[in-house]
Amino acid sequence: MTFSIVGRSPDGSALGVAVASKFLAAGAYVPAAAAGAGAIATQAHVNLDLKTRGLQMLRAGIGAADLLDRFFEDDPHREERQAGVVDERGTAATFTGGRAQPWAGGSTGEGPEGSFAAQGNLLAGPEVVEEMVRTWLRTAPEPSLARRLVACLAAGQEAGGDPRGKQAAAVLVVSAGAGYGGLGDVVVDLRSDDAPEPIGELERMLDLHDLYFGTTPEEELLPYDPALVGELERRLATAGYRTGDLRRDLYDWMGRENFEERWHAERLDPVVLQHLRATTAGN
């Protein structure tokens, strides 16, 4: 009882899944993704083994369509299942069993806009998937795969979504070495488990994610000229950081404010300066 979209960025660097449903914590059950393998949505009568064994099969080189054929071949509940897959090569596949509650179905695409598999069951109608597909094609090439996937969810919801109502939504995006500190692959992993407007909550959390973990182009970083140094010293002192070592004070303050991913030793991220000004307004 869910609608979802699995996608691969146009350049192939990122894979992800977004899902929405009138089902508590749908994000705990539906999405799975791994860099170097692919991304999967498992729904309707969920088979959680698809999230683990399915990723193992993708890592072994089995393609998206072949994966779904093999995985559900001996599944006694295959007719109640639904799934979408995009593999690391950009091949997309979707599966809807004959007993998935109507309306149920899916659509796939592979092209310069990036590959996708969009699907849903117990939906208001086929227009839910159709609008997700239109939004996917219209938003290419969006710089953020997470934003693009969530925009597709919003379009599906606007088209009627799950007629039982709204409850949960989630987005998961992976890219090799692009996670926190460059030490992992998970770029975005956000869930709204029980909310009146779960897709809106994802959009709000993505704004915060961009604030703390976004990247400012190098040419827009600010040099530590005398005027900036003076302002930083004054504002950091107001915030309680006054050791006399500007870089240490700034680094410690940024850590407290969760901006460590925006630290640059030789230049200052203007997003950080804006936040410092906002939190020390009037000083």
C-alpha positions in Angstrom: 0.0 0.0 0.0 2.7 2.3 -1.1 4.2 4.4 -4.0 7.9 4.7 -4.6 10.5 5.6 -7.1 14.0 4.1 -7.4 16.5 6.2 -9.4 20.0 6.6 -10.7 21.5 10.0 -11.4 22.2 10.9 -15.0 26.0 10.7 -14.4 25.6 7.3 -12.7 27.3 8.5 -9.5 24.3 8.2 -7.2 21.5 5.7 -6.6 18.4 6.2 -4.4 14.9 5.4 -3.3 12.0 7.5 -2.1 8.8 6.1 -0.7 5.5 7.3 0.7 2.6 5.4 2.3 -0.3 5.3 4.8 1.8 2.8 6.7 3.8 3.4 9.9 7.6 3.8 9.3 7.4 2.7 5.6 11.0 3.8 5.3 12.1 1.0 7.7 10.8 -1.6 5.2 10.8 -0.4 1.6 14.1 1.1 0.5 17.6 -0.4 0.2 20.6 0.8 -1.7 24.3 0.2 -1.9 27.0 1.9 -4.0 28.4 -0.4 -6.5 25.3 -2.5 -6.5 22.0 -0.7 -7.0 18.8 0.4 -5.4 15.6 -1.5 -4.5 12.1 -0.8 -3.3 10.2 -3.8 -1.9 6.5 -3.2 -1.1 2.9 -4.4 -1.1 3.3 -7.7 0.8 6.9 -6.8 1.6 9.7 -9.4 1.2 12.5 -8.0 3.4 14.9 -10.6 2.1 14.9 -8.6 -1.2 16.8 -5.8 0.6 19.7 -8.0 1.7 19.8 -10.9 -0.8 18.7 -8.7 -3.6 21.7 -6.3 -3.0 24.0 -9.3 -2.8 22.7 -10.5 -6.2 23.2 -7.0 -7.7 26.8 -6.9 -6.4 27.4 -10.3 -8.0 26.5 -8.7 -11.4 22.9 -9.9 -11.8 20.9 -7.2 -13.7 17.7 -5.6 -12.4 15.2 -7.5 -14.5 17.0 -10.8 -14.0 17.1 -10.2 -10.3 13.3 -9.8 -10.0 12.7 -12.9 -12.2 15.1 -15.0 -10.1 14.1 -13.6 -6.7 10.4 -14.1 -7.1 10.5 -17.3 -9.1 10.0 -19.6 -6.1 8.3 -17.1 -3.8 4.9 -18.5 -2.7 3.6 -15.0 -2.2 5.0 -13.5 -5.4 1.5 -12.5 -6.7 1.2 -10.2 -3.6 4.6 -8.6 -4.0 5.7 -5.4 -5.7 9.2 -4.2 -6.3 11.4 -1.8 -8.3 15.1 -2.0 -9.0 17.8 0.1 -10.7 21.2 -1.5 -11.0 24.6 0.3 -11.0 24.7 0.0 -14.9 21.4 1.9 -15.1 19.1 -1.0 -16.0 15.7 -0.6 -14.5 12.9 -3.1 -13.8 9.6 -3.2 -11.9 7.4 -6.0 -10.8 3.7 -6.1 -9.7 2.1 -9.3 -8.7 -1.4 -10.1 -9.9 -2.9 -9.9 -6.4 -1.4 -6.5 -5.4 -4.3 -4.3 -4.4 -5.6 -2.0 -7.2 -4.7 0.3 -8.6 -1.3 -1.3 -8.9 1.4 -1.0 -11.5 4.7 0.5 -12.4 6.8 2.2 -15.1 10.5 2.2 -15.9 12.9 4.3 -18.0 16.5 4.4 -19.0 18.0 7.5 -20.7 20.0 10.7 -20.4 17.7 11.9 -17.6 18.8 8.9 -15.5 17.2 5.5 -15.0 14.1 5.0 -12.8 11.6 2.5 -11.7 8.3 4.0 -10.3 5.6 1.8 -8.8 2.7 1.7 -6.4 -0.2 -0.3 -5.2 -3.6 0.6 -3.6 -3.2 3.9 -5.3 -5.8 6.5 -6.4 -5.1 5.5 -10.0 -2.4 5.2 -12.6 -2.0 8.9 -12.6 0.0 8.7 -9.4 2.8 6.8 -11.2 2.4 8.8 -14.3 3.0 12.1 -12.4 6.1 10.6 -10.7 7.5 9.7 -14.1 6.7 13.2 -15.6 8.4 14.8 -12.6 11.5 12.6 -13.0 11.8 13.5 -16.6 11.1 17.2 -16.1 13.6 17.7 -13.3 16.7 16.3 -15.0 19.5 17.1 -14.5 18.8 18.0 -10.9 22.0 18.4 -8.9 20.5 16.5 -5.9 19.1 13.1 -6.5 17.4 13.2 -3.1 15.6 16.4 -4.0 14.5 14.9 -7.3 13.2 11.7 -5.8 11.2 13.6 -3.2 9.8 16.0 -5.8 8.5 12.8 -7.6 6.8 11.7 -4.4 5.2 15.1 -4.0 3.9 14.9 -7.6 2.5 11.4 -6.9 0.8 12.6 -3.7 -0.7 15.6 -5.6 -2.2 13.1 -8.1 -3.9 11.2 -5.3 -1.3 9.1 -3.7 -2.5 6.5 -1.3 -6.2 7.1 -1.0 -6.2 6.0 2.6 -4.3 9.1 3.5 -0.7 10.1 4.5 1.5 8.8 7.3 5.1 8.1 6.4 7.8 8.9 3.8 11.5 8.3 3.4 14.4 9.0 1.1 17.7 7.1 0.8 20.6 8.0 -1.5 24.1 6.5 -1.8 27.2 7.4 -3.7 30.7 5.9 -3.4 32.7 7.8 -0.8 30.3 10.7 -0.7 29.0 10.1 2.8 29.8 11.9 6.1 33.5 12.7 6.3 34.2 10.8 3.1 34.2 7.6 5.1 30.9 6.1 3.9 28.5 5.9 0.9 25.2 7.1 2.5 24.6 10.6 1.3 21.0 11.0 2.6 19.0 8.8 4.8 15.9 10.6 6.1 12.6 9.3 7.4 9.3 10.8 8.5 7.7 7.8 10.2 4.3 9.2 11.4 3.3 12.7 10.4 0.3 14.5 8.9 2.5 15.7 6.0 5.4 13.2 5.7 6.6 14.4 2.3 6.6 18.0 3.5 8.7 16.8 6.5 11.2 15.2 4.1 11.5 18.5 2.2 12.0 20.4 5.5 14.7 17.9 6.6 16.4 18.1 3.2 16.7 21.9 3.8 18.5 21.1 7.0 20.6 18.5 5.4 21.7 21.0 2.7 22.5 23.5 5.5 24.8 21.2 7.4 26.2 18.9 4.8 25.9 20.9 1.6 29.0 22.0 -0.4 29.8 25.6 -1.5 31.8 26.0 -4.7 35.4 26.7 -3.9 35.4 30.0 -5.8 32.6 31.3 -3.5 34.6 30.6 -0.3 35.7 33.7 1.6 39.4 34.7 2.2 40.3 35.6 5.8 40.9 39.3 5.1 41.3 41.8 8.0 37.7 42.9 8.0 36.4 39.3 8.1 38.9 38.3 10.8 37.8 41.3 12.9 34.1 40.4 12.5 34.7 36.7 13.3 36.7 37.5 16.5 34.0 39.8 17.7 31.1 37.4 17.0 32.9 34.3 18.3 33.7 36.2 21.5 30.0 37.0 21.8 29.3 33.3 21.5 31.8 32.5 24.2 34.8 31.6 22.1 37.7 33.9 23.0 40.9 31.9 23.3 42.8 34.3 21.0 43.3 31.6 18.4 40.8 32.5 15.7 41.0 29.2 13.7 40.6 27.1 16.9 37.7 29.1 18.1 36.0 29.0 14.8 36.6 25.3 14.4 35.2 24.6 17.9 32.1 26.8 17.3 31.4 25.1 14.0 31.6 21.7 15.7 29.1 22.8 18.3 26.8 24.0 15.6 27.2 20.8 13.5 29.0 22.6 10.6 32.1 20.4 10.7 31.5 19.2 7.1 31.7 22.9 6.0 35.2 23.5 7.6 38.0 24.7 5.3 41.4 25.6 6.8 42.2 28.4 4.5 38.8 30.0 3.6 35.4 30.4 5.2 32.2 29.0 3.9 29.7 31.9 3.5 26.9 29.6 4.7 28.8 29.4 8.0 29.3 33.2 8.2 25.5 33.7 7.6 24.7 31.3 10.4 27.2 33.0 12.8 25.7 36.4 12.0 22.2 35.1 12.6 23.1 33.6 16.0 25.0 36.7 17.2 22.6 39.3 15.7 23.0 42.7 17.2 26.8 42.2 17.9 
